């Protein structure tokens, strides 16, 4: 009467997978949407730190879980995928598995699948955050640092978030003001982010970096435009968007490529 045992996933089917539930499975990703790491401008220190940690892990050495937090559109998720691609060239057994926030309660079952493998896995949770009365973070806490089994040595977690502590500041402030034991309540809320050994911060870019991002994309995709024209158009584009970021830079390049009739490489 119980369901049939799940099929053992073919982990050699791809270099990247998406974890899905109902039923549990690892769906292979034929081509990962990512940008070359050389095109990520203005995040040099975070890039070098994440790349070193990823290479360290890929070579079979201990490595930290990583939380990439900060300004939106500044390449946090792009950097994770780019670092995986770089490390994969040196260690073909390194796999990237995307884990959606709503599937966090199933993470224990995923680790059971991965624990006995000779391969090494980066679990990637993009845009991770929690709201009031959201208990999903408790599933993640035990896996990252705690529990009897703990995290397998062949698995690390990379997560991106706009929030440094993964929760809104007002939630933490409310705990301080209203809790019977406010210190304990706050500790409970922020203890998840403490379980990431590396915190990499991302901040809004300045105008020079914004223009350098666009120039890098134009050169990489063969879009001919003078520096003067690029500067005038790009600054106007950022003003209409109310800010500068890597995402805004790419949106301008997409518009420019469309106007010039230049095809952008698929699967960025």
Backbone as CSV, one residue per row, in Angstrom:
resi,resn,N_x,N_y,N_z,CA_x,CA_y,CA_z,C_x,C_y,C_z
1,UNK,0.814,-1.214,0.000,0.000,0.000,0.000,0.845,1.261,0.000
2,UNK,2.103,1.130,0.361,2.991,2.290,0.344,3.439,2.553,-1.082
3,UNK,3.843,3.808,-1.388,4.298,4.106,-2.749,5.569,3.365,-3.093
4,UNK,5.763,3.154,-4.383,6.966,2.457,-4.827,8.205,3.276,-4.489
5,UNK,9.341,2.627,-4.196,10.572,3.376,-3.891,10.958,4.277,-5.060
6,UNK,11.464,5.450,-4.734,11.873,6.392,-5.771,13.066,5.850,-6.535
7,UNK,13.109,6.134,-7.827,14.231,5.716,-8.652,15.491,6.440,-8.215
8,UNK,16.617,5.731,-8.274,17.898,6.360,-7.972,18.225,7.319,-9.110
9,UNK,18.445,8.606,-8.827,18.681,9.573,-9.919,20.005,9.314,-10.624
10,UNK,20.015,9.599,-11.915,21.235,9.491,-12.703,21.996,10.809,-12.564
11,UNK,22.949,10.844,-11.666,23.673,12.083,-11.384,24.704,12.409,-12.453
12,UNK,24.898,11.508,-13.391,25.798,11.773,-14.514,25.051,12.365,-15.711
13,UNK,23.739,12.559,-15.554,22.928,13.028,-16.675,23.195,14.487,-17.018
14,UNK,23.695,15.261,-16.049,23.933,16.688,-16.279,24.869,17.213,-15.199
15,UNK,25.315,18.450,-15.387,26.151,19.105,-14.375,25.310,19.903,-13.383
16,UNK,24.033,20.092,-13.704,23.145,20.858,-12.833,21.764,20.215,-12.817
17,UNK,21.083,20.358,-11.672,19.768,19.758,-11.498,18.870,20.728,-10.730
18,UNK,17.570,20.483,-10.819,16.592,21.188,-9.999,15.880,20.142,-9.151
19,UNK,15.877,20.355,-7.829,15.197,19.433,-6.920,13.705,19.748,-6.914
20,UNK,12.889,18.711,-7.144,11.444,18.874,-7.154,10.821,17.812,-6.260
21,UNK,9.658,18.112,-5.740,8.958,17.173,-4.861,7.608,16.811,-5.459
22,UNK,7.042,15.715,-4.955,5.729,15.241,-5.380,5.688,14.658,-6.764
23,UNK,6.425,13.599,-7.091,7.349,12.897,-6.210,8.735,13.542,-6.184
24,UNK,9.542,13.117,-5.199,10.909,13.624,-5.108,11.698,13.202,-6.337
25,UNK,12.424,14.167,-6.909,13.231,13.852,-8.082,14.244,14.973,-8.327
26,UNK,15.278,14.645,-9.062,16.269,15.611,-9.521,16.122,15.745,-11.024
27,UNK,15.607,16.890,-11.469,15.419,17.123,-12.895,16.698,17.710,-13.485
28,UNK,17.301,17.040,-14.462,18.552,17.561,-15.059,18.313,18.840,-15.846
29,UNK,19.290,19.728,-15.812,19.244,20.984,-16.566,20.249,20.862,-17.708
30,UNK,19.740,20.860,-18.921,20.614,20.640,-20.072,21.608,21.774,-20.255
31,UNK,21.145,23.017,-20.018,22.029,24.167,-20.193,21.710,25.202,-19.131
32,UNK,22.684,25.525,-18.313,22.478,26.473,-17.228,22.501,27.898,-17.766
33,UNK,21.549,28.714,-17.344,21.515,30.127,-17.728,22.513,30.892,-16.874
34,UNK,23.641,31.259,-17.454,24.669,31.953,-16.690,25.528,32.838,-17.575
35,UNK,26.261,33.707,-16.923,27.141,34.645,-17.613,28.580,34.305,-17.239
36,UNK,29.502,34.583,-18.139,30.911,34.322,-17.858,31.369,35.168,-16.680
37,UNK,32.186,34.583,-15.826,32.599,35.260,-14.603,33.408,36.531,-14.902
38,UNK,34.056,36.589,-16.051,34.848,37.770,-16.408,33.966,38.990,-16.655
39,UNK,32.675,38.785,-16.918,31.761,39.889,-17.202,31.116,40.455,-15.945
40,UNK,31.399,39.868,-14.790,30.840,40.361,-13.535,31.782,41.422,-12.974
41,UNK,31.365,42.672,-13.064,32.211,43.816,-12.734,31.776,44.418,-11.395
42,UNK,32.767,44.892,-10.621,32.457,45.594,-9.391,32.237,44.711,-8.192
43,UNK,32.464,43.406,-8.334,32.283,42.473,-7.213,33.546,41.636,-7.044
44,UNK,34.685,42.249,-7.250,35.947,41.513,-7.302,36.230,40.717,-6.030
45,UNK,36.074,41.357,-4.879,36.415,40.664,-3.633,35.467,39.489,-3.385
46,UNK,34.165,39.712,-3.575,33.203,38.626,-3.400,33.449,37.521,-4.413
47,UNK,33.766,37.906,-5.646,34.049,36.919,-6.696,35.229,36.041,-6.311
48,UNK,36.324,36.651,-5.881,37.529,35.893,-5.552,37.302,34.990,-4.349
49,UNK,36.570,35.487,-3.348,36.313,34.693,-2.142,35.439,33.490,-2.457
50,UNK,34.367,33.725,-3.218,33.463,32.620,-3.551,34.149,31.605,-4.451
51,UNK,34.929,32.086,-5.398,35.617,31.179,-6.310,36.631,30.317,-5.563
52,UNK,37.355,30.919,-4.619,38.325,30.156,-3.834,37.629,29.084,-2.997
53,UNK,36.509,29.444,-2.373,35.754,28.483,-1.557,35.212,27.345,-2.428
54,UNK,34.738,27.685,-3.627,34.167,26.685,-4.524,35.240,25.740,-5.049
55,UNK,36.380,26.270,-5.425,37.475,25.420,-5.895,37.980,24.514,-4.776
56,UNK,38.051,25.065,-3.584,38.480,24.304,-2.408,37.558,23.106,-2.199
57,UNK,36.258,23.358,-2.277,35.264,22.296,-2.099,35.339,21.282,-3.223
58,UNK,35.484,21.770,-4.466,35.528,20.871,-5.625,36.717,19.921,-5.569
59,UNK,37.799,20.355,-4.943,38.999,19.516,-4.839,38.917,18.515,-3.698
60,UNK,37.796,18.520,-2.976,37.613,17.550,-1.896,38.026,18.048,-0.534
61,UNK,38.307,19.340,-0.417,38.710,19.913,0.864,37.505,20.530,1.577
62,UNK,37.610,20.752,2.880,36.508,21.395,3.606,36.232,22.790,3.057
63,UNK,34.960,23.181,3.083,34.552,24.500,2.590,33.329,24.962,3.362
64,UNK,33.087,26.258,3.324,31.996,26.852,4.083,30.716,26.965,3.263
65,UNK,29.582,26.948,3.972,28.331,27.414,3.378,28.471,28.920,3.164
66,UNK,27.805,29.447,2.132,27.985,30.855,1.777,26.626,31.545,1.646
67,UNK,26.518,32.714,2.269,25.354,33.578,2.115,25.782,34.825,1.355
68,UNK,25.200,35.024,0.181,25.463,36.217,-0.621,24.266,37.142,-0.435
69,UNK,24.480,38.281,0.200,23.370,39.145,0.563,23.639,40.576,0.075
70,UNK,22.572,41.359,-0.056,22.760,42.759,-0.368,21.874,43.253,-1.496
71,UNK,22.342,44.310,-2.157,21.540,45.031,-3.146,21.042,44.109,-4.253
72,UNK,19.807,44.323,-4.653,19.206,43.506,-5.703,19.856,43.831,-7.050
73,UNK,19.905,42.822,-7.891,20.405,43.017,-9.248,21.905,43.180,-9.374
74,UNK,22.661,42.867,-8.312,24.110,43.070,-8.364,24.897,41.789,-8.616
75,UNK,24.225,40.755,-9.118,24.949,39.576,-9.599,25.174,38.475,-8.589
76,UNK,24.369,38.415,-7.544,24.571,37.375,-6.534,24.351,35.978,-7.114
77,UNK,23.198,35.755,-7.715,22.926,34.437,-8.290,23.810,34.177,-9.509
78,UNK,24.088,35.213,-10.294,24.975,35.048,-11.458,26.362,34.608,-11.021
79,UNK,26.828,35.130,-9.893,28.154,34.770,-9.408,28.208,33.320,-8.956
80,UNK,27.156,32.837,-8.318,27.124,31.434,-7.897,27.235,30.517,-9.109
81,UNK,26.443,30.788,-10.137,26.453,29.939,-11.333,27.774,30.056,-12.085
82,UNK,28.342,31.250,-12.103,29.628,31.441,-12.788,30.760,30.740,-12.038
83,UNK,30.739,30.807,-10.707,31.769,30.133,-9.912,31.688,28.620,-10.081
84,UNK,30.489,28.100,-10.174,30.333,26.661,-10.426,30.941,26.278,-11.765
85,UNK,30.699,27.095,-12.791,31.240,26.806,-14.117,32.766,26.810,-14.101
86,UNK,33.355,27.772,-13.384,34.813,27.849,-13.314,35.395,26.631,-12.602
87,UNK,34.814,26.268,-11.456,35.323,25.130,-10.693,35.082,23.818,-11.427
88,UNK,34.002,23.762,-12.209,33.661,22.543,-12.944,34.734,22.196,-13.960
89,UNK,35.421,23.202,-14.480,36.487,22.937,-15.454,37.632,22.153,-14.817
90,UNK,37.822,22.356,-13.519,38.905,21.674,-12.815,38.435,20.382,-12.156
91,UNK,37.146,20.301,-11.825,36.612,19.132,-11.117,35.285,18.737,-11.756
92,UNK,35.304,17.857,-12.753,34.078,17.495,-13.473,32.994,16.874,-12.594
93,UNK,33.343,16.438,-11.396,32.362,15.805,-10.518,31.577,16.775,-9.662
94,UNK,31.705,18.068,-9.897,31.006,19.063,-9.091,29.639,19.352,-9.704
95,UNK,28.584,19.146,-8.927,27.214,19.331,-9.409,26.558,20.517,-8.697
96,UNK,25.697,21.212,-9.438,24.922,22.323,-8.889,23.458,21.906,-8.845
97,UNK,22.834,22.016,-7.656,21.439,21.624,-7.481,20.654,22.816,-6.957
98,UNK,19.673,23.258,-7.728,18.824,24.369,-7.292,17.711,23.842,-6.398
99,UNK,17.562,24.496,-5.263,16.556,24.114,-4.274,15.656,25.311,-4.018
100,UNK,14.361,25.183,-4.300,13.439,26.285,-4.095,13.079,26.430,-2.614
101,UNK,12.824,27.660,-2.195,12.540,27.928,-0.790,11.359,27.122,-0.273
102,UNK,10.328,26.970,-1.101,9.141,26.249,-0.648,9.387,24.755,-0.471
103,UNK,10.518,24.262,-0.999,10.849,22.842,-0.860,11.852,22.587,0.263
104,UNK,12.143,23.599,1.071,13.108,23.422,2.160,12.740,22.302,3.133
105,UNK,11.442,22.095,3.441,11.128,20.989,4.365,11.576,19.621,3.857
106,UNK,11.826,19.501,2.554,12.249,18.213,1.998,13.761,18.081,1.908
107,UNK,14.490,19.038,2.436,15.943,19.037,2.243,16.600,17.812,2.874
108,UNK,16.021,17.309,3.954,16.570,16.105,4.578,16.515,14.910,3.636
109,UNK,15.435,14.800,2.881,15.303,13.697,1.919,16.295,13.858,0.776
110,UNK,16.526,15.099,0.371,17.518,15.343,-0.683,18.907,14.932,-0.217
111,UNK,19.254,15.288,0.999,20.585,14.939,1.507,20.752,13.437,1.633
112,UNK,19.684,12.715,1.909,19.759,11.262,1.956,20.147,10.700,0.598
113,UNK,19.653,11.323,-0.468,19.993,10.899,-1.823,21.461,11.182,-2.134
114,UNK,21.960,12.322,-1.645,23.309,12.766,-2.005,24.400,12.200,-1.100
115,UNK,24.028,11.807,0.093,25.020,11.474,1.118,25.982,10.373,0.694
116,UNK,25.504,9.354,0.019,26.366,8.225,-0.320,27.100,8.352,-1.636
117,UNK,26.972,9.497,-2.308,27.594,9.664,-3.619,29.063,10.063,-3.501
118,UNK,29.834,9.684,-4.515,31.240,10.099,-4.583,31.384,11.489,-5.182
119,UNK,30.298,12.049,-5.717,30.324,13.374,-6.309,30.192,14.435,-5.225
120,UNK,30.397,15.690,-5.625,30.262,16.801,-4.681,29.193,17.757,-5.204
121,UNK,28.412,18.331,-4.248,27.206,19.053,-4.622,27.138,20.427,-3.962
122,UNK,26.810,21.425,-4.781,26.471,22.751,-4.272,24.959,22.872,-4.322
123,UNK,24.323,22.992,-3.162,22.893,23.273,-3.115,22.729,24.781,-3.228
124,UNK,21.932,25.213,-4.174,21.781,26.635,-4.472,20.339,27.054,-4.216
125,UNK,20.156,27.931,-3.236,18.827,28.460,-2.921,18.831,29.951,-3.217
126,UNK,18.130,30.343,-4.272,18.135,31.726,-4.732,17.017,32.513,-4.050
127,UNK,17.331,33.782,-3.715,16.356,34.693,-3.126,15.732,34.094,-1.871
128,UNK,16.576,33.673,-0.967,16.124,33.038,0.275,15.750,34.100,1.297
129,UNK,14.544,34.019,1.815,14.102,34.927,2.868,12.889,34.312,3.543
130,UNK,12.585,34.801,4.738,11.486,34.254,5.516,10.665,35.384,6.108
131,UNK,9.361,35.162,6.175,8.452,36.141,6.730,7.895,35.646,8.056
132,UNK,7.045,36.452,8.648,6.444,36.117,9.930,5.683,34.795,9.834
133,UNK,5.815,33.976,10.867,5.134,32.680,10.974,5.605,31.673,9.929
134,UNK,6.700,31.956,9.262,7.277,31.031,8.289,8.283,30.156,9.029
135,UNK,7.988,28.874,9.126,8.842,27.967,9.904,9.791,27.162,9.028
136,UNK,9.832,27.448,7.723,10.710,26.685,6.835,12.173,26.800,7.250
137,UNK,12.529,27.935,7.858,13.935,28.131,8.206,14.421,27.107,9.219
138,UNK,13.511,26.540,10.000,13.914,25.552,11.004,14.428,24.276,10.348
139,UNK,13.855,23.919,9.189,14.341,22.744,8.461,15.784,22.945,8.016
140,UNK,16.089,24.166,7.638,17.420,24.473,7.130,18.447,24.570,8.252
141,UNK,18.052,25.056,9.391,18.983,25.231,10.507,19.628,23.922,10.925
142,UNK,18.812,22.891,11.068,19.339,21.608,11.533,20.306,21.001,10.527
143,UNK,20.046,21.238,9.240,20.903,20.684,8.207,22.243,21.400,8.150
144,UNK,22.216,22.728,8.280,23.440,23.504,8.132,24.424,23.258,9.273
145,UNK,23.914,23.216,10.465,24.826,23.091,11.604,24.041,22.558,12.793
146,UNK,23.923,21.260,12.882,23.161,20.669,13.968,22.538,19.374,13.513
147,UNK,21.733,18.764,14.392,21.143,17.485,14.064,22.145,16.364,14.256
148,UNK,21.647,15.159,14.296,22.514,14.002,14.538,23.394,13.700,13.333
149,UNK,22.764,13.686,12.147,23.546,13.365,10.947,24.377,14.548,10.471
150,UNK,23.827,15.761,10.578,24.544,16.937,10.115,24.617,17.002,8.602
151,UNK,25.344,17.968,8.118,25.490,18.142,6.666,26.547,17.187,6.125
152,UNK,26.244,16.445,5.060,27.249,15.565,4.455,28.472,16.365,4.027
153,UNK,29.636,15.744,4.103,30.864,16.451,3.747,30.971,16.726,2.249
154,UNK,30.124,16.072,1.463,30.157,16.312,0.015,29.075,17.296,-0.429
155,UNK,28.534,18.087,0.509,27.481,19.049,0.203,27.781,20.381,0.886
156,UNK,27.627,21.481,0.145,27.625,22.825,0.728,26.390,23.556,0.219
157,UNK,25.979,24.570,0.968,24.818,25.360,0.584,25.244,26.779,0.254
158,UNK,24.851,27.253,-0.931,25.038,28.645,-1.318,23.643,29.267,-1.427
159,UNK,23.422,30.362,-0.731,22.123,31.029,-0.755,22.304,32.504,-1.049
160,UNK,21.356,33.076,-1.780,21.356,34.519,-2.029,20.133,35.129,-1.359
161,UNK,20.283,36.370,-0.919,19.169,37.044,-0.258,19.414,38.548,-0.283
162,UNK,18.330,39.317,-0.306,18.464,40.765,-0.167,18.617,41.157,1.296
163,UNK,18.398,40.201,2.205,18.423,40.461,3.638,19.617,39.790,4.297
164,UNK,20.321,40.535,5.104,21.523,40.002,5.741,21.197,38.868,6.705
165,UNK,20.087,38.986,7.427,19.694,37.949,8.383,18.544,37.105,7.865
166,UNK,18.243,37.220,6.567,17.233,36.408,5.901,15.810,36.708,6.346
167,UNK,15.628,37.665,7.248,14.312,38.029,7.757,14.187,39.545,7.806
168,UNK,12.959,40.084,7.683,12.791,41.530,7.720,13.269,42.119,9.038
169,UNK,13.852,43.303,8.976,14.350,43.947,10.176,13.240,44.191,11.182
170,UNK,12.021,44.487,10.691,10.944,44.777,11.641,10.548,43.546,12.448
171,UNK,10.745,42.352,11.878,10.482,41.146,12.656,11.440,41.038,13.836
172,UNK,12.707,41.343,13.586,13.709,41.266,14.644,13.447,42.350,15.692
173,UNK,13.086,43.565,15.216,12.794,44.657,16.142,11.580,44.345,16.999
174,UNK,10.556,43.715,16.406,9.364,43.363,17.165,9.686,42.367,18.266
175,UNK,10.586,41.436,17.960,10.979,40.468,18.979,11.654,41.170,20.157
176,UNK,12.465,42.195,19.859,13.148,42.917,20.929,12.154,43.682,21.804
177,UNK,11.090,44.198,21.198,10.168,45.065,21.918,9.081,44.295,22.659
178,UNK,8.683,43.135,22.086,7.503,42.478,22.604,7.770,41.139,23.253
179,UNK,8.931,40.548,23.035,9.188,39.219,23.558,9.341,39.200,25.071
180,UNK,8.895,38.092,25.696,9.087,37.928,27.136,10.576,37.858,27.450
181,UNK,11.289,37.112,26.618,12.756,37.062,26.702,13.292,37.544,25.358
182,UNK,13.378,38.862,25.158,13.695,39.400,23.835,15.016,38.926,23.264
183,UNK,16.028,38.767,24.093,17.325,38.319,23.583,17.226,36.922,23.007
184,UNK,16.533,36.030,23.697,16.370,34.672,23.207,15.569,34.645,21.911
185,UNK,14.537,35.478,21.841,13.701,35.517,20.647,14.494,35.995,19.435
186,UNK,15.324,37.020,19.623,16.145,37.523,18.523,17.164,36.477,18.095
187,UNK,17.789,35.814,19.065,18.763,34.780,18.745,18.144,33.692,17.881
188,UNK,16.902,33.331,18.178,16.212,32.313,17.407,16.047,32.746,15.952
189,UNK,15.749,34.032,15.747,15.494,34.522,14.394,16.767,34.651,13.553
190,UNK,17.864,35.079,14.171,19.073,35.352,13.392,20.055,34.184,13.381
191,UNK,19.746,33.115,14.119,20.707,32.020,14.215,20.890,31.283,12.892
192,UNK,19.918,31.377,12.004,20.074,30.708,10.708,21.218,31.321,9.912
193,UNK,21.254,32.644,9.803,22.319,33.288,9.026,23.693,33.033,9.648
194,UNK,23.745,32.817,10.963,25.012,32.528,11.626,25.605,31.195,11.175
195,UNK,24.792,30.343,10.623,25.255,29.021,10.213,25.966,29.041,8.856
196,UNK,25.991,30.197,8.215,26.774,30.348,6.983,28.163,30.849,7.357
197,UNK,29.192,30.077,6.981,30.551,30.444,7.359,31.069,31.675,6.638
198,UNK,30.578,31.910,5.415,31.002,33.080,4.640,29.792,33.958,4.349
199,UNK,29.921,35.242,4.661,28.929,36.251,4.282,29.588,37.162,3.257
200,UNK,28.999,37.244,2.093,29.527,38.117,1.042,28.505,39.199,0.754
201,UNK,28.883,40.449,0.989,27.971,41.570,0.819,28.063,42.182,-0.573
202,UNK,26.918,42.582,-1.112,26.832,43.216,-2.426,26.138,44.560,-2.260
203,UNK,26.727,45.600,-2.836,26.214,46.946,-2.652,25.981,47.604,-4.013
204,UNK,25.155,48.630,-4.017,24.835,49.320,-5.270,26.121,49.810,-5.942
205,UNK,26.151,49.714,-7.275,27.379,50.079,-7.997,27.403,51.573,-8.314
206,UNK,28.594,52.084,-8.513,28.726,53.479,-8.915,28.630,53.588,-10.439
207,UNK,28.682,54.817,-10.938,28.475,55.031,-12.370,29.583,54.420,-13.208
208,UNK,30.828,54.500,-12.746,31.940,53.950,-13.521,31.790,52.439,-13.689
209,UNK,31.438,51.743,-12.605,31.252,50.299,-12.700,30.057,49.950,-13.581
210,UNK,29.016,50.766,-13.489,27.822,50.540,-14.313,28.177,50.613,-15.799
211,UNK,28.941,51.638,-16.177,29.352,51.779,-17.571,30.323,50.674,-17.989
212,UNK,31.179,50.254,-17.049,32.123,49.169,-17.349,31.387,47.852,-17.578
213,UNK,30.312,47.615,-16.827,29.501,46.409,-17.040,28.955,46.385,-18.464
214,UNK,28.403,47.526,-18.879,27.787,47.599,-20.202,28.835,47.453,-21.304
215,UNK,29.978,48.112,-21.140,31.048,47.983,-22.128,31.507,46.532,-22.222
216,UNK,31.615,45.847,-21.106,32.020,44.442,-21.118,31.037,43.573,-21.885
217,UNK,29.756,43.797,-21.662,28.738,43.046,-22.395,28.794,43.349,-23.889
218,UNK,28.928,44.622,-24.236,28.969,45.012,-25.643,30.147,44.364,-26.357
219,UNK,31.303,44.366,-25.718,32.481,43.751,-26.327,32.304,42.238,-26.461
220,UNK,31.713,41.619,-25.430,31.558,40.164,-25.438,30.578,39.696,-26.504
221,UNK,29.545,40.486,-26.752,28.505,40.076,-27.698,28.607,40.783,-29.045
222,UNK,29.691,41.531,-29.254,29.934,42.136,-30.554,28.975,43.252,-30.915
223,UNK,28.605,44.075,-29.930,27.718,45.213,-30.187,28.588,46.458,-30.342
224,UNK,28.622,47.018,-31.524,29.471,48.182,-31.795,28.767,49.463,-31.358
225,UNK,29.442,50.214,-30.477,28.901,51.492,-30.016,30.060,52.310,-29.456
226,UNK,30.077,53.593,-29.746,31.167,54.449,-29.257,31.001,54.693,-27.767
227,UNK,32.109,55.041,-27.111,32.060,55.313,-25.676,31.143,56.484,-25.363
228,UNK,31.162,57.490,-26.217,30.332,58.674,-25.972,28.847,58.333,-26.055
229,UNK,28.473,57.582,-27.091,27.072,57.215,-27.251,26.631,56.270,-26.139
230,UNK,27.497,55.318,-25.800,27.160,54.387,-24.725,26.941,55.138,-23.416
231,UNK,27.829,56.058,-23.098,27.719,56.790,-21.840,26.408,57.585,-21.781
232,UNK,26.080,58.288,-22.856,24.874,59.104,-22.858,23.618,58.242,-22.727
233,UNK,23.558,57.164,-23.511,22.375,56.308,-23.483,22.253,55.560,-22.155
234,UNK,23.368,55.037,-21.658,23.330,54.234,-20.445,22.943,55.068,-19.230
235,UNK,23.474,56.282,-19.140,23.126,57.142,-18.005,21.639,57.505,-18.062
236,UNK,21.150,57.809,-19.258,19.720,58.111,-19.386,18.879,56.894,-19.010
237,UNK,19.322,55.700,-19.432,18.592,54.465,-19.118,18.529,54.254,-17.603
238,UNK,19.651,54.455,-16.922,19.673,54.247,-15.463,18.795,55.264,-14.748
239,UNK,18.725,56.476,-15.278,17.886,57.493,-14.651,16.410,57.166,-14.790
240,UNK,16.026,56.617,-15.938,14.628,56.231,-16.109,14.254,55.056,-15.217
241,UNK,15.252,54.240,-14.839,15.012,53.100,-13.960,15.172,53.457,-12.484
242,UNK,15.690,54.639,-12.222,15.837,55.080,-10.833,16.976,54.437,-10.084
243,UNK,17.973,53.907,-10.789,19.101,53.300,-10.097,20.019,52.573,-11.054
244,UNK,21.159,52.112,-10.524,22.142,51.384,-11.312,22.400,50.029,-10.671
245,UNK,22.491,49.003,-11.480,22.821,47.663,-10.990,23.244,46.823,-12.193
246,UNK,23.748,45.641,-11.917,24.094,44.736,-12.999,22.878,44.339,-13.811
247,UNK,21.733,44.186,-13.136,20.510,43.817,-13.850,20.061,44.937,-14.794
248,UNK,20.136,46.186,-14.327,19.770,47.319,-15.169,20.724,47.425,-16.353
249,UNK,22.015,47.157,-16.112,22.995,47.182,-17.198,22.643,46.153,-18.268
250,UNK,22.286,44.941,-17.843,21.944,43.902,-18.816,20.662,44.253,-19.566
251,UNK,19.703,44.864,-18.889,18.462,45.255,-19.554,18.729,46.300,-20.639
252,UNK,19.658,47.216,-20.353,20.034,48.193,-21.386,20.707,47.496,-22.567
253,UNK,21.610,46.557,-22.276,22.300,45.837,-23.347,21.302,45.048,-24.192
254,UNK,20.306,44.451,-23.546,19.277,43.722,-24.287,18.533,44.648,-25.241
255,UNK,18.185,45.847,-24.747,17.499,46.828,-25.588,18.396,47.287,-26.736
256,UNK,19.659,47.547,-26.414,20.606,48.008,-27.427,20.810,46.948,-28.501
257,UNK,20.963,45.684,-28.080,21.155,44.602,-29.046,19.936,44.460,-29.955
258,UNK,18.754,44.633,-29.390,17.543,44.551,-30.201,17.472,45.656,-31.231
259,UNK,17.862,46.866,-30.834,17.833,47.993,-31.767,18.881,47.846,-32.858
260,UNK,20.017,47.217,-32.512,21.105,47.050,-33.494,20.971,45.746,-34.288
261,UNK,19.984,44.923,-33.924,19.813,43.656,-34.639,20.907,42.654,-34.359
262,UNK,21.478,42.702,-33.129,22.547,41.770,-32.748,21.950,40.687,-31.848
263,UNK,22.201,39.437,-32.188,21.687,38.325,-31.393,22.567,38.119,-30.158
264,UNK,21.927,37.963,-28.998,22.637,37.652,-27.768,22.704,36.132,-27.617
265,UNK,23.823,35.657,-27.131,24.016,34.210,-26.990,22.930,33.638,-26.116
266,UNK,22.291,32.585,-26.548,21.231,31.952,-25.767,21.814,31.287,-24.541
267,UNK,20.985,31.216,-23.489,21.403,30.517,-22.279,22.345,31.314,-21.418
268,UNK,22.239,32.642,-21.484,23.096,33.488,-20.651,22.962,33.128,-19.189
